[in-house]
Amino acid sequence: GGKPASLQGAQHCRAEVYLKQHGWVAMDPADVAKVMRQETPNWIKDADNPVVAPVRHALFGGWEGNWMGYNFAHDVRLPGSVAGKVGFLMYPQAQSGGEAYDALAPDTFKYTITSRAI
């Protein structure tokens, strides 16, 4: 679905946490965050908000099985970065003139990710 040739915003993060009573549990923080940021005109900051809570509940303990992981690093220090460690690699990282761009600010940090059949 969507626009397969234009992949801006299609990046995704998955997480697994170890819970002593349950073992490794899958989570989908990206879709929960997307609902918090995009479902209403204002950024919802409370995960217990009635718009967010059902999504968080559904995705705590599961995720769709159609994703492929490209990295599993955390606290990555990118060579030459002024921003310090990156918690995870989901969005492109960039800096210019000694200042890092905010990867979550699409109005000021623009990039293009595309795909095509081969």
Secondary structure, DSSP 8 states (H G I E B T S, - for coil): ---TTB-TT-----EEEEETTTEEEEE-HHHHHHHHHHSSSS----TTSTTTHHHHHHHBT---S----S----SEE-TT-SS-EES---S---EETTEE--TT-TTTS----B----
